[in-house]
Amino acid sequence: MQVDIVVRSVFTVLFIAALLAGVYLFKNFNRILGTDPQVPTENSGSLRLNKVQVVVIWLHILAITGAFAFFG
């Protein structure tokens, strides 16, 4: 029983950290994932793919940490 409380606490902290990381990411989305003047061959398709990959990974992190924090 003691281990369950520790695991839930750790994953709750990780869930809150992931939420804050997502807020920071969306506030600075264009600065972090925008166009790079050093890469002239980068087109809108590759930029969109990178953004989608980041969002999908972030959502999976939220789902996993949230599941262990609230249902674990």
C-alpha positions in Angstrom: 0.0 0.0 0.0 2.9 2.4 0.8 4.4 1.9 -2.7 1.1 2.8 -4.3 1.1 6.2 -2.6 4.6 6.8 -3.7 4.0 5.8 -7.3 0.9 7.9 -7.5 2.7 10.9 -6.0 5.6 10.6 -8.5 3.3 10.3 -11.5 1.1 13.2 -10.2 4.2 15.4 -10.1 5.2 14.2 -13.6 1.7 14.9 -14.9 1.8 18.4 -13.5 5.2 18.9 -15.0 4.0 17.7 -18.4 1.0 20.1 -18.3 3.4 23.0 -17.5 5.7 21.9 -20.3 2.8 21.8 -22.7 1.7 25.4 -21.7 5.3 26.6 -22.3 5.4 24.7 -25.6 2.2 26.2 -26.9 3.1 29.7 -25.7 6.4 29.6 -27.6 5.3 27.3 -30.4 6.6 29.3 -33.3 9.9 30.2 -31.7 10.6 26.5 -30.8 9.1 24.8 -33.9 9.0 27.7 -36.4 11.0 28.1 -39.6 14.8 28.0 -39.3 16.7 30.4 -41.5 19.7 28.1 -41.5 17.7 25.4 -43.3 16.6 26.7 -46.7 15.1 23.4 -47.9 12.6 23.2 -45.0 9.0 23.5 -46.4 5.6 23.8 -44.8 5.0 20.1 -45.0 8.1 19.2 -42.9 7.3 21.9 -40.4 3.7 20.7 -40.0 4.9 17.1 -39.6 7.4 18.2 -36.8 4.6 20.1 -35.0 2.2 17.1 -35.2 4.9 14.7 -33.9 5.6 17.0 -30.9 1.9 17.4 -30.1 1.2 13.6 -30.4 4.2 12.7 -28.1 3.1 15.3 -25.6 -0.5 13.9 -25.6 0.8 10.4 -25.0 3.0 11.6 -22.1 -0.1 13.3 -20.6 -2.2 10.1 -21.1 0.4 7.8 -19.5 1.3 10.0 -16.6 -2.4 10.8 -16.0 -3.4 7.2 -16.1 -0.8 6.2 -13.5 -1.5 9.3 -11.4 -5.2 9.0 -11.2 -6.0 5.4 -11.8 -2.7 3.7 -10.9 
